[in-house]
Amino acid sequence: MTPSAVMTESSLHIPVMLDEVITALMPAAGKVFIDATFGNGGYSRALLESADCQVAAIDRDPDAILRGQPMVQSYHSRFSLLEGPFSQIAQLCAGAGIDQADGIVFDLGVCSTQLDQAERGFSFRSDGPLDMRMSRQGRDASDIVNELDEAELADIIWRFGEERASRRIAKAIVRARLDARIERTGQLADIIRSVMPRPKPGQADSATRTFQALRIYINGELDELETALADCEKLLAPDGVLAIVSFHSLEDRIVKNFLNLKSGNIPAPSRHRPEIAPPAPAIYRLSPRKPILPSENEIAVNARSRSAKLRVARRLGLADLQERSA
């Protein structure tokens, strides 16, 4: 069975670049893998079906943990499902008796199932409560848009959504909430659209960047990613593979900079500016050096993959160290 033929429990979510991810991870009998973003289990299931390996999957969404229970029953001791944020990947895996892994995969996109559930409040495509919490805990999006001041809102929309009209949108939100509390996704989307030009054919909805910004801020997604990347160093065995699929520039920039730094692939310092400290020894080798992009065929089948980038790095092993010291 090829990886692309593996189906998830739900047809609502198609794993992006599944074949490329499985090829990079090289599943084999006896190996241990971590699926850091379980979602609907596409990568986990493909790994388990590709070889007699072990997989530990992580998700902080209690709904995803519930959806994954049939897989736990089906694969028995070969598969474990751990509830928590992937920033706690080291602790969660230690609690499951895993101290090293041969491969770790991240899909940094929002699960399509979450987007399609109006009650989760991630999307403006269907009206629902303005929530956006992946773990269903803490402050939700309605708290943020109704309680933060205009400058704070503008900063969030700019920093996490890269929205040039952030100040205009923040001003409109503050003005609208004077009349009534903003509690629905439809309300917020209409407020944003009211102060934005109508998008041209083929362009994203005017509310897209603001919704992205609020989701990233509420869930601390960028901080979570930076913490998880650092912890992967502790978990990956020599020659282990790290595969990360990102969907927008903020995530990909963090991944790219981290892997470049940890692989020694950083620009030489200016000759006019002395180096303060020698670079740390490389622990990864990029494979390949540039990101892998989805094929035209995949984009035609799954529009969600259009903006995806897959970056793959292999942790240096004994042979690399011997080669370096020779």
Summary of the structure (lengths in Angstrom):
residues: 326
radius of gyration: 21.1
end to end distance: 42.3
largest distance: 72.3
contacts: 1012
relative contact order: 0.12
helix: 48%
strand: 14%
